[in-house]
């Protein structure tokens, strides 16, 4: 799946971004589905993400004579072969959303992402709420599954979780996801048990901000980070706890054939599907279990599935308590 690099360059690192709306097949999760190559055939993240280096990183890459290649599954950074690189080098990339339907089929996108401006002693500070930050310095996993997302936290029933929060159960063997408006994620209520242990992007990938007056969660919009930022990818020459996350070998040169490949998994949204009469909008039936939204396959079986661009996936007041994520389907 990696792109070919021209002669004279060595791979420094690669980032692969896997979105499960585009890659899962109905209820079958991409990572365990038979013949996953059929689902990758038409997959191209450039249909929903714009990826570009920050202004500072663009200057650093140019100074080091590195190149960035955007691919259908992410991007690759390459450096001149045999070139010694600084061990304190750091690279930052911006992910912006270009598909308007993205926020409809992607989990953890109900959180507000407004921009907050503060003035302190005549200096203007700008922050954006609930922006994800991924890094090889805080990621986890063992090669070839090096994940830029933080380890998924263990359930704490005394905490308040946001919509669609993902946690590990107390045994460490099961993932749970909140699907309703709850004060905590106890094992009762609107909690979905996920069928696979995929290291999905989750709520703890949004950093906490410390400056007084700043939002609790998000990032500072420093120079070079655009207002439309959805996530930041931070990759440092020296990675996390193990050498597998490092970009350089013992000679401070790119590892090339042994270069690190980092992964990100975005969870597709799950919702309760309601079928409405297309003539008068009256309710026909409601599903009693949530289904994943997917481009391929149909998690509900033979009935019509939601359209990514048209379905309303919103917390709605209904006869069901607590509030739930509902997908409305007209048939």
VEXDO-447131 format. One record per residue: residue number from 1; residue in three letters; x, y, z of N, C-alpha, C in turn. Coordinates in steps of 0.02 Angstrom, whole numbers, always signed. Example, Ala and Ser with C-alpha at 12.3 -4.5 7.8 and 13.67 -1.06 7.14 Angstrom:
ATOM num residu   n.px   n.py   n.pz  ca.px  ca.py  ca.pz   c.px   c.py   c.pz
ATOM   1    ALA   +660   -284   +390   +615   -225   +390   +660   -165   +390
ATOM   2    SER   +642   -112   +354   +684    -53   +357   +645     +2   +394
END
This chain:
ATOM num residu   n.px   n.py   n.pz  ca.px  ca.py  ca.pz   c.px   c.py   c.pz
ATOM   1    UNK    +41    -60     +0     +0     +0     +0    +43    +63     +0
ATOM   2    UNK   +107    +57    +17   +151   +115    +20   +167   +139    -51
ATOM   3    UNK   +175   +205    -58   +193   +233   -123   +267   +225   -136
ATOM   4    UNK   +285   +222   -200   +355   +214   -219   +391   +281   -211
ATOM   5    UNK   +450   +279   -183   +491   +339   -173   +545   +342   -227
ATOM   6    UNK   +556   +400   -255   +606   +407   -308   +675   +392   -281
ATOM   7    UNK   +721   +371   -326   +789   +356   -306   +822   +416   -274
ATOM   8    UNK   +864   +403   -224   +899   +457   -190   +865   +478   -126
ATOM   9    UNK   +805   +450   -113   +769   +467    -53   +754   +404    -12
ATOM  10    UNK   +752   +412    +53   +735   +358    +98   +672   +377   +137
ATOM  11    UNK   +629   +329   +148   +568   +342   +186   +586   +361   +258
ATOM  12    UNK   +556   +415   +282   +567   +436   +351   +511   +409   +395
ATOM  13    UNK   +449   +417   +373   +392   +387   +408   +331   +391   +362
ATOM  14    UNK   +280   +352   +380   +217   +351   +344   +160   +355   +394
ATOM  15    UNK   +107   +388   +377    +46   +390   +417    -11   +362   +375
ATOM  16    UNK    -45   +311   +401   -102   +281   +368   -165   +297   +408
ATOM  17    UNK   -215   +324   +375   -276   +345   +408   -333   +301   +383
ATOM  18    UNK   -362   +263   +428   -414   +214   +411   -481   +237   +440
ATOM  19    UNK   -528   +253   +397   -594   +275   +420   -642   +217   +410
ATOM  20    UNK   -674   +196   +464   -714   +135   +461   -782   +144   +429
ATOM  21    UNK   -804   +206   +417   -864   +214   +376   -850   +191   +305
ATOM  22    UNK   -792   +207   +279   -774   +189   +211   -747   +118   +204
ATOM  23    UNK   -724    +89   +260   -689    +25   +255   -727    -34   +285
ATOM  24    UNK   -772    -22   +332   -811    -78   +358   -863   -100   +307
ATOM  25    UNK   -885   -162   +313   -936   -188   +268   -997   -207   +309
ATOM  26    UNK  -1042   -159   +318  -1099   -171   +362  -1074   -183   +433
ATOM  27    UNK  -1094   -238   +463  -1072   -255   +531  -1001   -285   +533
ATOM  28    UNK   -973   -301   +475   -906   -331   +472   -853   -277   +474
ATOM  29    UNK   -811   -277   +527   -758   -227   +535   -701   -242   +488
ATOM  30    UNK   -675   -190   +456   -624   -196   +404   -565   -240   +425
ATOM  31    UNK   -542   -232   +487   -481   -266   +509   -489   -342   +512
ATOM  32    UNK   -551   -367   +515   -561   -439   +520   -603   -466   +462
ATOM  33    UNK   -622   -423   +414   -663   -445   +359   -621   -486   +310
ATOM  34    UNK   -652   -532   +276   -618   -572   +225   -603   -529   +164
ATOM  35    UNK   -543   -536   +137   -522   -500    +77   -530   -424    +84
ATOM  36    UNK   -495   -394   +132   -503   -321   +143   -480   -279    +84
ATOM  37    UNK   -439   -308    +39   -415   -270    -18   -472   -245    -62
ATOM  38    UNK   -528   -279    -63   -585   -257   -103   -613   -191    -76
ATOM  39    UNK   -608   -181    -10   -633   -120    +20   -583    -63    +13
ATOM  40    UNK   -519    -80     +7   -467    -28     -3   -463     -5    -75
ATOM  41    UNK   -491    -43   -120   -483    -29   -192   -505    +42   -210
ATOM  42    UNK   -561    +64   -183   -588   +130   -198   -580   +179   -141
ATOM  43    UNK   -540   +160    -92   -531   +203    -33   -481   +258    -48
ATOM  44    UNK   -498   +319    -31   -452   +376    -42   -469   +430     +9
ATOM  45    UNK   -426   +440    +58   -441   +488   +111   -444   +559    +85
ATOM  46    UNK   -416   +571    +25   -418   +638     -3   -489   +659    -20
ATOM  47    UNK   -536   +612    -19   -606   +628    -29   -637   +662    +32
ATOM  48    UNK   -606   +653    +91   -635   +684   +151   -585   +722   +194
ATOM  49    UNK   -520   +712   +184   -470   +750   +222   -423   +788   +175
ATOM  50    UNK   -407   +849   +195   -351   +886   +165   -295   +884   +216
ATOM  51    UNK   -236   +859   +196   -179   +852   +242   -123   +896   +216
ATOM  52    UNK    -97   +938   +260    -42   +982   +240     +0   +999   +301
ATOM  53    UNK    +65  +1012   +290   +108  +1031   +346    +92  +1101   +370
ATOM  54    UNK   +105  +1114   +435    +99  +1182   +459   +153  +1225   +426
ATOM  55    UNK   +146  +1290   +434   +195  +1336   +403   +266  +1321   +427
ATOM  56    UNK   +274  +1312   +493   +341  +1297   +521   +368  +1231   +493
ATOM  57    UNK   +325  +1180   +490   +347  +1115   +466   +366  +1118   +392
ATOM  58    UNK   +330  +1156   +353   +346  +1164   +282   +417  +1192   +274
ATOM  59    UNK   +434  +1240   +317   +501  +1269   +314   +554  +1218   +335
ATOM  60    UNK   +539  +1180   +387   +586  +1129   +411   +597  +1076   +357
ATOM  61    UNK   +543  +1053   +327   +549  +1002   +274   +591  +1028   +216
ATOM  62    UNK   +579  +1090   +197   +618  +1119   +141   +692  +1124   +160
ATOM  63    UNK   +705  +1145   +222   +775  +1152   +244   +811  +1086   +247
ATOM  64    UNK   +775  +1033   +263   +806   +966   +266   +802   +930   +199
ATOM  65    UNK   +773   +962   +149   +764   +933    +82   +721   +869    +84
ATOM  66    UNK   +673   +870   +129   +625   +814   +134   +566   +827    +88
ATOM  67    UNK   +532   +774    +69   +473   +780    +27   +414   +745    +60
ATOM  68    UNK   +353   +769    +44   +292   +740    +70   +251   +715    +11
ATOM  69    UNK   +231   +651    +14   +189   +622    -37   +122   +604     -7
ATOM  70    UNK    +69   +635    -32     +2   +616    -11    -19   +553    -48
ATOM  71    UNK    -50   +506    -12    -71   +443    -41   -145   +432    -28
ATOM  72    UNK   -171   +379    -56   -242   +363    -47   -258   +344    +25
ATOM  73    UNK   -208   +323    +63   -220   +302   +132   -184   +346   +183
ATOM  74    UNK   -154   +401   +162   -120   +444   +210    -66   +486   +176
ATOM  75    UNK     -7   +483   +205    +49   +520   +174   +115   +489   +196
ATOM  76    UNK   +167   +501   +156   +234   +476   +169   +282   +536   +168
ATOM  77    UNK   +328   +538   +215   +382   +588   +216   +447   +552   +203
ATOM  78    UNK   +486   +578   +156   +550   +548   +137   +605   +600   +143
ATOM  79    UNK   +666   +576   +157   +724   +619   +164   +780   +593   +119
ATOM  80    UNK   +829   +636   +101   +884   +612    +60   +920   +553    +93
ATOM  81    UNK   +936   +503    +53   +970   +444    +79  +1038   +464   +109
ATOM  82    UNK  +1053   +434   +166  +1118   +445   +198  +1124   +512   +232
ATOM  83    UNK  +1072   +553   +232  +1075   +619   +263  +1064   +613   +338
ATOM  84    UNK  +1108   +644   +377  +1099   +645   +449  +1049   +700   +467
ATOM  85    UNK   +999   +681   +506   +947   +728   +524   +951   +745   +598
ATOM  86    UNK   +930   +804   +618   +932   +822   +689   +885   +778   +730
ATOM  87    UNK   +910   +754   +787   +869   +709   +829   +812   +746   +863
ATOM  88    UNK   +815   +813   +863   +761   +852   +894   +711   +878   +842
ATOM  89    UNK   +715   +852   +781   +669   +874   +729   +597   +854   +746
ATOM  90    UNK   +550   +899   +731   +479   +886   +744   +438   +911   +684
ATOM  91    UNK   +388   +871   +666   +347   +886   +608   +273   +886   +629
ATOM  92    UNK   +236   +935   +604   +166   +941   +622   +124   +950   +559
ATOM  93    UNK    +70   +911   +555    +26   +913   +497    -46   +927   +518
ATOM  94    UNK    -81   +964   +476   -150   +984   +489   -197   +939   +449
ATOM  95    UNK   -248   +913   +482   -303   +878   +449   -364   +924   +450
ATOM  96    UNK   -388   +939   +390   -450   +978   +382   -501   +936   +344
ATOM  97    UNK   -564   +945   +361   -617   +905   +330   -641   +940   +267
ATOM  98    UNK   -646   +902   +212   -670   +929   +149   -736   +897   +126
ATOM  99    UNK   -759   +846   +161   -822   +814   +145   -875   +838   +193
ATOM 100    UNK   -926   +875   +170   -978   +900   +216  -1014   +845   +254
ATOM 101    UNK  -1018   +785   +226  -1052   +730   +259  -1009   +698   +313
ATOM 102    UNK   -946   +715   +317   -899   +684   +364   -925   +686   +435
ATOM 103    UNK   -952   +743   +456   -976   +751   +525  -1040   +712   +537
ATOM 104    UNK  -1069   +686   +485  -1130   +647   +491  -1116   +573   +504
ATOM 105    UNK  -1061   +548   +477  -1046   +476   +483   -986   +460   +526
ATOM 106    UNK   -955   +511   +558   -896   +500   +598   -911   +509   +672
ATOM 107    UNK   -891   +461   +713   -902   +465   +785   -862   +522   +816
ATOM 108    UNK   -885   +547   +873   -852   +599   +912   -847   +665   +873
ATOM 109    UNK   -897   +679   +831   -898   +744   +796   -956   +787   +817
ATOM 110    UNK   -992   +766   +870  -1047   +807   +897  -1020   +862   +943
ATOM 111    UNK   -958   +857   +963   -929   +905  +1009   -921   +973   +974
ATOM 112    UNK   -932  +1028  +1010   -925  +1094   +978   -852  +1109   +960
ATOM 113    UNK   -842  +1139   +902   -774  +1156   +879   -769  +1230   +862
ATOM 114    UNK   -795  +1271   +906   -793  +1342   +895   -726  +1371   +914
ATOM 115    UNK   -712  +1431   +890   -649  +1466   +904   -662  +1519   +958
ATOM 116    UNK   -619  +1520  +1007   -624  +1567  +1063   -564  +1613  +1061
ATOM 117    UNK   -576  +1678  +1067   -522  +1728  +1067   -519  +1763  +1134
ATOM 118    UNK   -458  +1771  +1159   -446  +1805  +1223   -394  +1859  +1213
ATOM 119    UNK   -399  +1912  +1251   -349  +1965  +1250   -321  +1972  +1320
ATOM 120    UNK   -255  +1967  +1326   -221  +1973  +1390   -162  +2020  +1382
ATOM 121    UNK   -164  +2077  +1418   -111  +2127  +1413    -97  +2148  +1341
ATOM 122    UNK   -151  +2157  +1304   -145  +2180  +1236   -126  +2126  +1185
ATOM 123    UNK   -118  +2064  +1208    -99  +2009  +1163   -162  +1967  +1149
ATOM 124    UNK   -173  +1953  +1085   -232  +1914  +1065   -214  +1840  +1063
ATOM 125    UNK   -253  +1799  +1097   -243  +1726  +1097   -305  +1694  +1067
ATOM 126    UNK   -294  +1642  +1027   -349  +1608   +994   -345  +1533  +1007
ATOM 127    UNK   -402  +1502  +1022   -406  +1431  +1036   -463  +1401   +996
ATOM 128    UNK   -457  +1337   +980   -512  +1301   +949   -528  +1240   +991
ATOM 129    UNK   -591  +1233  +1007   -612  +1179  +1052   -614  +1111  +1016
ATOM 130    UNK   -597  +1060  +1055   -607   +989  +1036   -572   +970   +971
ATOM 131    UNK   -511   +994   +963   -469   +973   +907   -426   +914   +930
ATOM 132    UNK   -424   +860   +891   -383   +802   +908   -309   +817   +896
ATOM 133    UNK   -266   +787   +937   -194   +790   +926   -166   +720   +932
ATOM 134    UNK   -131   +697   +881   -102   +630   +879    -26   +636   +874
ATOM 135    UNK    +10   +592   +909    +82   +599   +912   +116   +532   +921
ATOM 136    UNK   +176   +525   +891   +215   +464   +902   +250   +465   +970
ATOM 137    UNK   +245   +521  +1006   +274   +525  +1073   +226   +502  +1127
ATOM 138    UNK   +162   +499  +1111   +112   +476  +1159    +71   +417  +1134
ATOM 139    UNK    +85   +395  +1072    +49   +339  +1043    +67   +273  +1076
ATOM 140    UNK    +41   +218  +1048    +53   +153  +1079    +52    +99  +1026
ATOM 141    UNK    +68    +39  +1046    +66    -18  +1001   +135    -48   +989
ATOM 142    UNK   +135   -103   +953   +196   -138   +935   +196   -147   +859
ATOM 143    UNK   +253   -134   +827   +257   -140   +755   +231   -207   +732
ATOM 144    UNK   +193   -211   +677   +181   -157   +629   +119   -114   +645
ATOM 145    UNK    +94   -117   +706    +34    -80   +724    +52    -24   +773
ATOM 146    UNK    +87    +26   +747   +105    +84   +787    +50   +136   +780
ATOM 147    UNK    +16   +151   +835    -44   +193   +833    -27   +262   +861
ATOM 148    UNK    -46   +314   +824    -33   +382   +847    -83   +406   +899
ATOM 149    UNK   -140   +372   +904   -189   +388   +955   -165   +365  +1023
ATOM 150    UNK   -186   +400  +1076   -170   +379  +1144   -202   +312  +1161
ATOM 151    UNK   -175   +275  +1209   -210   +214  +1232   -281   +231  +1254
ATOM 152    UNK   -328   +187  +1238   -398   +198  +1257   -405   +192  +1332
ATOM 153    UNK   -437   +241  +1365   -441   +240  +1438   -488   +185  +1463
ATOM 154    UNK   -476   +165  +1526   -520   +117  +1559   -581   +152  +1587
ATOM 155    UNK   -638   +119  +1584   -701   +147  +1609   -695   +170  +1681
ATOM 156    UNK   -718   +231  +1694   -723   +257  +1761   -795   +282  +1769
ATOM 157    UNK   -835   +246  +1806   -907   +262  +1810   -921   +326  +1847
ATOM 158    UNK   -872   +356  +1878   -882   +420  +1913   -870   +480  +1867
ATOM 159    UNK   -846   +468  +1806   -832   +522  +1760   -891   +536  +1714
ATOM 160    UNK   -894   +598  +1691   -943   +617  +1640   -910   +611  +1572
ATOM 161    UNK   -940   +574  +1527   -912   +562  +1461   -952   +598  +1407
ATOM 162    UNK   -919   +620  +1354   -955   +652  +1299   -992   +601  +1257
ATOM 163    UNK  -1035   +626  +1212  -1068   +583  +1163  -1016   +540  +1127
ATOM 164    UNK  -1030   +477  +1119   -990   +430  +1078   -921   +415  +1108
ATOM 165    UNK   -912   +429  +1172   -848   +413  +1204   -834   +338  +1199
ATOM 166    UNK   -770   +321  +1193   -748   +251  +1188   -703   +237  +1247
ATOM 167    UNK   -717   +182  +1283   -677   +163  +1341   -665    +87  +1340
ATOM 168    UNK   -616    +67  +1378   -602     -4  +1390   -639    -25  +1454
ATOM 169    UNK   -667    -85  +1452   -699   -108  +1514   -647   -128  +1565
ATOM 170    UNK   -669   -145  +1626   -623   -158  +1681   -577   -217  +1668
ATOM 171    UNK   -599   -264  +1626   -558   -323  +1611   -502   -308  +1562
ATOM 172    UNK   -509   -252  +1525   -460   -236  +1473   -468   -277  +1410
ATOM 173    UNK   -524   -311  +1404   -535   -356  +1347   -595   -336  +1304
ATOM 174    UNK   -627   -279  +1319   -687   -260  +1282   -691   -185  +1277
ATOM 175    UNK   -711   -161  +1217   -722    -90  +1207   -796    -74  +1214
ATOM 176    UNK   -810    -17  +1246   -878     +7  +1254   -883    +76  +1224
ATOM 177    UNK   -942    +92  +1197   -953   +159  +1169  -1020   +186  +1192
ATOM 178    UNK  -1018   +249  +1216  -1079   +282  +1236  -1118   +304  +1174
ATOM 179    UNK  -1183   +292  +1174  -1225   +310  +1117  -1283   +356  +1137
ATOM 180    UNK  -1284   +378  +1200  -1339   +420  +1222  -1315   +476  +1267
ATOM 181    UNK  -1361   +517  +1288  -1347   +574  +1331  -1349   +550  +1403
ATOM 182    UNK  -1289   +539  +1433  -1285   +509  +1500  -1238   +550  +1544
ATOM 183    UNK  -1249   +547  +1608  -1203   +581  +1653  -1140   +540  +1665
ATOM 184    UNK  -1145   +475  +1657  -1085   +433  +1661  -1096   +371  +1618
ATOM 185    UNK  -1044   +332  +1609  -1050   +274  +1567  -1048   +211  +1610
ATOM 186    UNK  -1100   +200  +1648  -1105   +138  +1684  -1123    +83  +1635
ATOM 187    UNK  -1122    +22  +1655  -1135    -33  +1609  -1210    -39  +1592
ATOM 188    UNK  -1251     +2  +1624  -1321     +7  +1604  -1330    +70  +1562
ATOM 189    UNK  -1388    +77  +1530  -1399   +136  +1488  -1378   +124  +1417
ATOM 190    UNK  -1370   +178  +1379  -1355   +174  +1308  -1280   +164  +1297
ATOM 191    UNK  -1258   +103  +1308  -1188    +86  +1298  -1185    +26  +1250
ATOM 192    UNK  -1146    +34  +1197  -1138    -18  +1148  -1072    -55  +1159
ATOM 193    UNK  -1075   -121  +1161  -1014   -161  +1164   -988   -171  +1093
ATOM 194    UNK   -927   -149  +1080   -898   -153  +1013   -871   -223  +1001
ATOM 195    UNK   -877   -246   +940   -861   -316   +925   -787   -330   +918
ATOM 196    UNK   -747   -279   +907   -675   -289   +898   -635   -239   +940
ATOM 197    UNK   -573   -257   +953   -529   -215   +994   -486   -170   +949
ATOM 198    UNK   -519   -126   +912   -484    -80   +867   -462    -18   +906
ATOM 199    UNK   -400     +5   +898   -378    +65   +934   -404   +129   +903
ATOM 200    UNK   -469   +140   +910   -501   +197   +878   -478   +263   +909
ATOM 201    UNK   -482   +317   +868   -477   +385   +895   -532   +394   +947
ATOM 202    UNK   -515   +427  +1003   -562   +432  +1058   -556   +500  +1092
ATOM 203    UNK   -598   +510  +1143   -604   +575  +1176   -540   +598  +1210
ATOM 204    UNK   -497   +552  +1232   -435   +572  +1265   -380   +592  +1216
ATOM 205    UNK   -395   +590  +1151   -349   +617  +1101   -357   +693  +1093
ATOM 206    UNK   -404   +721  +1130   -413   +794  +1131   -376   +820  +1192
ATOM 207    UNK   -324   +861  +1184   -283   +882  +1241   -319   +932  +1286
ATOM 208    UNK   -297   +934  +1348   -323   +983  +1396   -283  +1047  +1391
ATOM 209    UNK   -317  +1103  +1393   -284  +1169  +1389   -279  +1199  +1459
ATOM 210    UNK   -222  +1231  +1474   -210  +1258  +1540   -220  +1333  +1548
ATOM 211    UNK   -210  +1375  +1496   -213  +1447  +1507   -280  +1469  +1536
ATOM 212    UNK   -281  +1516  +1583   -344  +1541  +1611   -388  +1570  +1556
ATOM 213    UNK   -452  +1552  +1557   -498  +1578  +1508   -502  +1536  +1445
ATOM 214    UNK   -454  +1491  +1434   -455  +1449  +1375   -506  +1393  +1385
ATOM 215    UNK   -531  +1364  +1330   -577  +1307  +1337   -542  +1249  +1371
ATOM 216    UNK   -581  +1204  +1401   -552  +1147  +1437   -514  +1101  +1391
ATOM 217    UNK   -541  +1090  +1330   -511  +1043  +1284   -502  +1075  +1216
ATOM 218    UNK   -445  +1064  +1185   -433  +1091  +1118   -361  +1109  +1107
ATOM 219    UNK   -349  +1155  +1060   -280  +1176  +1044   -277  +1251  +1038
ATOM 220    UNK   -217  +1277  +1045   -203  +1348  +1031   -192  +1357   +957
ATOM 221    UNK   -226  +1405   +927   -218  +1419   +856   -157  +1464   +846
ATOM 222    UNK    -99  +1435   +856    -37  +1472   +846    -28  +1486   +771
ATOM 223    UNK    +20  +1529   +756    +33  +1548   +686    +49  +1485   +646
ATOM 224    UNK    +16  +1478   +588    +28  +1420   +545    -24  +1366   +551
ATOM 225    UNK    -68  +1371   +601   -123  +1322   +607   -187  +1356   +584
ATOM 226    UNK   -219  +1332   +531   -278  +1366   +504   -340  +1356   +547
ATOM 227    UNK   -388  +1400   +538   -450  +1397   +577   -489  +1333   +564
ATOM 228    UNK   -481  +1303   +505   -521  +1244   +488   -488  +1179   +512
ATOM 229    UNK   -440  +1183   +557   -407  +1123   +582   -457  +1077   +617
ATOM 230    UNK   -456  +1013   +600   -496   +962   +633   -453   +920   +680
ATOM 231    UNK   -391   +909   +659   -344   +870   +699   -273   +890   +680
ATOM 232    UNK   -226   +878   +726   -155   +889   +714   -118   +823   +722
ATOM 233    UNK    -71   +810   +677    -28   +752   +683    +42   +777   +697
ATOM 234    UNK    +69   +756   +754   +135   +779   +776   +182   +718   +775
ATOM 235    UNK   +235   +722   +736   +283   +668   +731   +353   +695   +747
ATOM 236    UNK   +385   +666   +797   +452   +688   +818   +504   +636   +798
ATOM 237    UNK   +565   +659   +786   +619   +613   +767   +629   +561   +822
ATOM 238    UNK   +624   +583   +884   +627   +537   +940   +556   +524   +965
ATOM 239    UNK   +534   +461   +959   +464   +445   +973   +450   +431  +1045
ATOM 240    UNK   +410   +379  +1056   +386   +363  +1123   +432   +318  +1162
ATOM 241    UNK   +402   +271  +1198   +440   +230  +1245   +486   +180  +1211
ATOM 242    UNK   +470   +161  +1149   +511   +110  +1114   +542   +139  +1052
ATOM 243    UNK   +596   +108  +1030   +632   +133   +971   +591   +126   +907
ATOM 244    UNK   +539    +85   +908   +498    +76   +849   +464   +141   +828
ATOM 245    UNK   +453   +186   +876   +421   +250   +861   +471   +303   +838
ATOM 246    UNK   +536   +289   +841   +587   +336   +819   +592   +336   +743
ATOM 247    UNK   +610   +394   +715   +617   +400   +643   +687   +384   +618
ATOM 248    UNK   +737   +389   +662   +807   +384   +641   +840   +322   +670
ATOM 249    UNK   +891   +298   +634   +930   +242   +660   +986   +268   +705
ATOM 250    UNK  +1031   +225   +725  +1085   +245   +771  +1133   +294   +740
ATOM 251    UNK  +1133   +299   +673  +1175   +348   +638  +1139   +413   +624
ATOM 252    UNK  +1081   +422   +653  +1040   +482   +645  +1016   +490   +573
ATOM 253    UNK  +1008   +434   +538   +984   +434   +469   +917   +399   +465
ATOM 254    UNK   +877   +413   +412   +813   +379   +405   +822   +303   +402
ATOM 255    UNK   +775   +268   +433   +779   +195   +435   +765   +163   +367
ATOM 256    UNK   +733   +199   +322   +716   +178   +255   +673   +114   +256
ATOM 257    UNK   +702    +56   +241   +661     -5   +235   +629    -25   +301
ATOM 258    UNK   +655     +0   +357   +628    -16   +422   +592    +45   +452
ATOM 259    UNK   +569    +89   +407   +539   +152   +429   +473   +139   +467
ATOM 260    UNK   +455   +182   +514   +393   +171   +552   +331   +190   +511
ATOM 261    UNK   +280   +148   +517   +215   +160   +485   +164   +170   +541
ATOM 262    UNK   +138   +231   +547    +92   +248   +600    +20   +243   +575
ATOM 263    UNK    -25   +222   +620    -95   +212   +602   -142   +256   +644
ATOM 264    UNK   -197   +276   +612   -253   +308   +646   -317   +275   +623
ATOM 265    UNK   -362   +259   +670   -426   +228   +655   -482   +274   +676
ATOM 266    UNK   -520   +300   +628   -579   +341   +645   -640   +296   +646
ATOM 267    UNK   -678   +301   +700   -737   +259   +710   -796   +287   +670
ATOM 268    UNK   -831   +243   +635   -893   +263   +603   -949   +270   +654
ATOM 269    UNK   -995   +314   +640  -1049   +328   +688  -1097   +268   +693
ATOM 270    UNK  -1124   +257   +752  -1177   +209   +763  -1239   +247   +785
ATOM 271    UNK  -1297   +226   +761  -1358   +261   +778  -1417   +213   +776
ATOM 272    UNK  -1472   +236   +805  -1535   +198   +803  -1573   +220   +740
ATOM 273    UNK  -1591   +173   +698  -1622   +190   +634  -1698   +191   +642
ATOM 274    UNK  -1729   +246   +618  -1801   +253   +619  -1825   +260   +547
ATOM 275    UNK  -1877   +221   +530  -1904   +222   +462  -1968   +264   +460
ATOM 276    UNK  -1968   +314   +416  -2025   +360   +411  -2058   +353   +343
ATOM 277    UNK  -2122   +366   +342  -2159   +365   +280  -2137   +423   +236
ATOM 278    UNK  -2113   +409   +175  -2087   +461   +133  -2140   +510   +107
ATOM 279    UNK  -2204   +492   +113  -2257   +536    +91  -2277   +587   +144
ATOM 280    UNK  -2285   +564   +206  -2309   +611   +257  -2262   +617   +318
ATOM 281    UNK  -2206   +580   +318  -2157   +586   +372  -2176   +552   +436
ATOM 282    UNK  -2231   +514   +437  -2251   +480   +498  -2206   +420   +512
ATOM 283    UNK  -2199   +403   +575  -2156   +348   +595  -2186   +281   +575
ATOM 284    UNK  -2145   +239   +544  -2166   +172   +526  -2140   +122   +578
ATOM 285    UNK  -2074   +117   +585  -2043    +73   +634  -1978   +103   +659
ATOM 286    UNK  -1954    +79   +716  -1890   +100   +743  -1849    +39   +761
ATOM 287    UNK  -1785    +41   +745  -1740    -14   +764  -1727     -8   +839
ATOM 288    UNK  -1723    -65   +873  -1711    -66   +945  -1638    -73   +964
ATOM 289    UNK  -1595    -86   +914  -1523    -91   +925  -1489    -43   +877
ATOM 290    UNK  -1432    -14   +897  -1397    +32   +853  -1361     -5   +797
ATOM 291    UNK  -1352    +29   +740  -1316     +1   +684  -1259    +48   +664
ATOM 292    UNK  -1204    +22   +638  -1151    +65   +612  -1168    +92   +544
ATOM 293    UNK  -1150   +154   +531  -1157   +183   +465  -1096   +163   +423
ATOM 294    UNK  -1107   +135   +365  -1052   +113   +322  -1069   +128   +249
ATOM 295    UNK  -1016   +140   +210  -1025   +150   +138  -1041    +85   +104
ATOM 296    UNK  -1006    +31   +124  -1018    -36    +95  -1061    -77   +142
ATOM 297    UNK  -1101   -121   +113  -1142   -166   +154  -1200   -130   +187
ATOM 298    UNK  -1239   -167   +225  -1299   -141   +258  -1308   -177   +324
ATOM 299    UNK  -1294   -141   +379  -1294   -172   +445  -1363   -196   +467
ATOM 300    UNK  -1416   -168   +438  -1483   -188   +459  -1511   -246   +419
ATOM 301    UNK  -1476   -267   +367  -1501   -322   +326  -1526   -298   +259
ATOM 302    UNK  -1590   -308   +245  -1617   -292   +179  -1651   -225   +174
ATOM 303    UNK  -1668   -194   +230  -1702   -130   +227  -1654    -75   +207
ATOM 304    UNK  -1682    -21   +184  -1642    +36   +161  -1598    +63   +217
ATOM 305    UNK  -1536    +80   +200  -1491   +108   +251  -1487   +184   +243
ATOM 306    UNK  -1462   +219   +294  -1458   +293   +290  -1409   +315   +236
ATOM 307    UNK  -1422   +372   +207  -1376   +404   +160  -1328   +448   +199
ATOM 308    UNK  -1264   +445   +182  -1214   +483   +219  -1227   +558   +214
ATOM 309    UNK  -1252   +581   +157  -1260   +652   +148  -1326   +680   +172
ATOM 310    UNK  -1377   +639   +179  -1444   +664   +193  -1470   +645   +262
ATOM 311    UNK  -1447   +591   +290  -1476   +568   +353  -1462   +618   +410
ATOM 312    UNK  -1512   +628   +452  -1504   +670   +511  -1482   +626   +569
ATOM 313    UNK  -1422   +634   +591  -1397   +596   +648  -1388   +645   +706
ATOM 314    UNK  -1441   +652   +744  -1442   +704   +795  -1472   +676   +860
ATOM 315    UNK  -1454   +707   +917  -1489   +687   +978  -1560   +715   +977
ATOM 316    UNK  -1609   +671   +976  -1678   +692   +971  -1718   +673  +1032
ATOM 317    UNK  -1765   +716  +1052  -1811   +699  +1106  -1861   +648  +1080
ATOM 318    UNK  -1870   +595  +1116  -1917   +544  +1095  -1947   +511  +1156
ATOM 319    UNK  -1982   +457  +1146  -2011   +420  +1202  -1957   +379  +1236
ATOM 320    UNK  -1898   +377  +1207  -1843   +337  +1235  -1799   +382  +1278
ATOM 321    UNK  -1781   +359  +1336  -1736   +396  +1379  -1675   +353  +1393
ATOM 322    UNK  -1614   +379  +1389  -1596   +449  +1376  -1601   +467  +1302
ATOM 323    UNK  -1584   +530  +1286  -1582   +551  +1216  -1533   +507  +1178
ATOM 324    UNK  -1550   +493  +1115  -1509   +448  +1076  -1490   +479  +1008
ATOM 325    UNK  -1441   +449   +977  -1423   +466   +909  -1470   +429   +862
ATOM 326    UNK  -1507   +467   +822  -1559   +438   +779  -1543   +453   +707
ATOM 327    UNK  -1548   +402   +664  -1544   +411   +592  -1613   +401   +562
ATOM 328    UNK  -1637   +451   +527  -1703   +448   +498  -1699   +426   +425
ATOM 329    UNK  -1738   +376   +406  -1737   +348   +338  -1808   +350   +311
ATOM 330    UNK  -1817   +381   +254  -1883   +385   +223  -1890   +330   +172
ATOM 331    UNK  -1945   +293   +178  -1957   +239   +129  -2032   +232   +117
END
